[in-house]
Amino acid sequence: MQELVDHPTTEAQVELIRSGKSLRSEEMTINMGPQHPSTHGVFRVELVLDGEQVVDAIPHLGYLHRCFEKHTEAMTYPQVIPYCDRMDYLGAMNNDWGYALAVEQLMGVQVSEKVEYIRVIVGELNRIASHLVGGIGTYGLDVGAFTPFLYCFRDREIILNIFEKLCGARLLYNYVWVGGLSHDIYPTFLDEIESFCGQFRNTIREVNELLTGNKIFTTRTKKVGVITKEVAINYGISGPMLRASGVKWDIRRDDRYSIYDRFDFEIPIGNDNDGALIGDCYNRYWVRMREMEESLRIVEQAVRDCRKTPTLMQGDVQKDVPKRIKPASGEIYSRTETSKGELGFYIISANGTNPYRVKVRPPCFVNLSILPDATRGYYVADLIAIMGSFDFVMGEVDR
Amino acid sequence: MHQFLVDLFGQNVVPYIIVCALPLVFILVFALLAILGELKLSAFMQHRVGPMEAGPYGLLQPLADIIKLMQKESIRPLKASRWLFQIAPFLVFVGSFAAFAVIPFSPFYIAADLNVGVFYIIAVSSIVVIGIFMAGWASNNKYTLFGGIRSVAQIISYEIPGGFVVLAVVMMAGTLSMQGIIEQQGGGFWNWYIFGGPKAIATHSFITGHDIATPGSWLSLLLIPLMLLATLIYYVCGLAETNRVPFDLPEAESELVAGYNTEYSSMKYAIFYLAEYANMFVVCAIAVTLFLGGWHSPLPKFIVQYLGADSHIWLGLEGLFWFIMKSFVLVLVQILLRWTLPRLRVDQLMHLCWKIFLPVGFVLVIVVAAWITFVAPRPEPAAKAGGDVNTPKVVAPPVARPLAGK
């Protein structure tokens, strides 16, 4: 079990309270959610509280269950993609990409350079957009700061505008297709991304001033909800949460897909500077902050490459799209790094136009599984801060 | 003011009603302005335009909000404690409204210049806690109960350091009367208690030019940072008492949905809202009274006096102007803080109160007491403040006129 360091309540104290040997007080069961401002969707936690302290937090899932996996069996392969959008609706591009990549690997399709570059650009932009909402904006909201949330939304809006021009949708794109993309880029695509990159560092600076450097914010988040390296690995946690616990693991680097080997980027991990602890809420927030900068670097490099070789951006984005998507019998497990963590698709094909079975390994669901252990013994306010720092999207947890 | 009205009408009933109605009207107008200010300021801070539909530039938005709330159905949860649930919002409002009785808006307007004004205000503002807890308890909802408990713990805790700071000023002023405290601070902003008060300044021979020959007068310099700190502590305690960010734990929306007023709707909810804004103003008005010279202008004399107008009406109006302006600036800072800072946690809140503010408050009171005993000039009979309740003086006592010696 994890260690709760430097905190008023320890595991031992919780045990003491439960055993009834300490000052007798009654526990209160309180229902948080499914309609609650900070459960990020329809998520219900059954809280057992001793005063303000959490004795137990029992998550109840399934309010947003839409039978994604069963649905896929009745759909053709391309028809599944819009359903993927609706899993992690904050980072829909990366979901589409993960699914498309799995089917491509199943069929042995190799997409063109142009498609790869556009996929990297939109994928990383969408990662930034997702962090702006989930990891940074609403996290500020959870600890009570409203203004940074809207600063984040202002910049997310620019990304969404670019996507809207690109494929007509602002949230659920259906953009990355098996073997290609739904639309070609528009003429000013690269210019707009460059101008976004130019001003986005300013926003990062602003958010750093408002949140990262804020004394109240740091006291609320540092040393709260510590998840140690071992615990994180044992729970199968991935993505920024795992990296915040000090594990340098990123599928973009460690299990390379697409063209990520061409770009120079770092993998930020949690540190224990300035009174923070590796794996606490502050580190989970801070890893996401730095990850946005790294994504920005990747986008800048990709755009620079596109500028350098003008022939790169020519050609049809759908020339590799198979006329008939009907993979031979077989199975594939393919994983990608989305903004939330490792998104895996396990697809079994029975030589039909519909997949025989699609199993998703959703990062949010796995990350959320640590909630009861991570919150036990903390205050209710900490529970909100911890839950917010997980950055889960219920659409993906329940599917 | 009251005496004047009694003379005017020749009886007691109408003046009482007028004196009661004026603050009520003021609260309503202030709440509308403050809500609008909050909407527009937050919009400005967040790159939005804010409300734009109701009236020009959305200026009528607060009015529209109130009208909308009035039209709503007043819902009472089935299992709520009927009477407590109904009474609670009004009790909260009464607490903040009663405090207006001793708020000195101008030299000639104070509903009742009690000789225990400061004491009274601390007492009645505690009624708010009962109302809030009543609301939290009577709603029969665990979230509201949490909000109520947090609110009680927080407000009662913060009244203690806040009280100590007020005590320091009261000891220096030697009076509990609100008008009395303000009158001492006349004659320029350097006489305000935020800078140590008139007596502290008066002992600085190098500032005033005349030597009072008090031994250790340099010690009075110590009071300046100390009183600045006191003002800050009072202001922060005020934030905590009004449940404003970063101390808005009782209504922390991300934790407790809406805290103690979750179950309220319609006008009862509006009254909570109104009480919150009234309370904001009360806290700021007390800060202005105690530390920022009340209705005095920052200059040695009222501006209208420089212009040659010396009638009571002009002086009263300018006093009103300064008092409301100063209070508004403090309210503005509260609003700015609300849209800037995150929220503290329960234990951090208590830590700040009991382990930082309270010891500082203790030290403050002891230092001020020592200063009064050993350093401060002996009170001259002429400097005795408060005096006659019905004829408050506009001009500060002689000791508070540093420029006179030049």
HADDOCK unambig.tbl for C-alpha pairs under 7 A between the chains (distance, minus, plus):
assign (segid A and resid 30 and name CA) (segid B and resid 142 and name CA) 6.89 0.50 0.50
assign (segid A and resid 36 and name CA) (segid B and resid 257 and name CA) 6.60 0.50 0.50
assign (segid A and resid 37 and name CA) (segid B and resid 253 and name CA) 6.88 0.50 0.50
assign (segid A and resid 37 and name CA) (segid B and resid 254 and name CA) 5.47 0.50 0.50
assign (segid A and resid 37 and name CA) (segid B and resid 257 and name CA) 6.37 0.50 0.50
assign (segid A and resid 38 and name CA) (segid B and resid 254 and name CA) 5.14 0.50 0.50
assign (segid A and resid 142 and name CA) (segid B and resid 254 and name CA) 5.48 0.50 0.50
assign (segid A and resid 143 and name CA) (segid B and resid 342 and name CA) 5.69 0.50 0.50
assign (segid A and resid 143 and name CA) (segid B and resid 343 and name CA) 5.83 0.50 0.50
assign (segid A and resid 144 and name CA) (segid B and resid 342 and name CA) 4.30 0.50 0.50
assign (segid A and resid 144 and name CA) (segid B and resid 343 and name CA) 4.81 0.50 0.50
assign (segid A and resid 145 and name CA) (segid B and resid 339 and name CA) 6.98 0.50 0.50
assign (segid A and resid 145 and name CA) (segid B and resid 340 and name CA) 6.52 0.50 0.50
assign (segid A and resid 145 and name CA) (segid B and resid 341 and name CA) 5.53 0.50 0.50
assign (segid A and resid 145 and name CA) (segid B and resid 342 and name CA) 4.06 0.50 0.50
assign (segid A and resid 145 and name CA) (segid B and resid 343 and name CA) 6.97 0.50 0.50
assign (segid A and resid 146 and name CA) (segid B and resid 339 and name CA) 6.32 0.50 0.50
assign (segid A and resid 147 and name CA) (segid B and resid 46 and name CA) 5.86 0.50 0.50
assign (segid A and resid 147 and name CA) (segid B and resid 339 and name CA) 5.94 0.50 0.50
assign (segid A and resid 147 and name CA) (segid B and resid 340 and name CA) 6.40 0.50 0.50
assign (segid A and resid 150 and name CA) (segid B and resid 46 and name CA) 6.01 0.50 0.50
assign (segid A and resid 151 and name CA) (segid B and resid 46 and name CA) 6.51 0.50 0.50
assign (segid A and resid 216 and name CA) (segid B and resid 342 and name CA) 6.35 0.50 0.50
assign (segid A and resid 216 and name CA) (segid B and resid 344 and name CA) 6.33 0.50 0.50
assign (segid A and resid 217 and name CA) (segid B and resid 342 and name CA) 6.13 0.50 0.50
assign (segid A and resid 220 and name CA) (segid B and resid 344 and name CA) 6.81 0.50 0.50
assign (segid A and resid 220 and name CA) (segid B and resid 345 and name CA) 6.80 0.50 0.50
assign (segid A and resid 381 and name CA) (segid B and resid 255 and name CA) 6.35 0.50 0.50
assign (segid A and resid 381 and name CA) (segid B and resid 345 and name CA) 6.25 0.50 0.50
assign (segid A and resid 384 and name CA) (segid B and resid 255 and name CA) 6.62 0.50 0.50
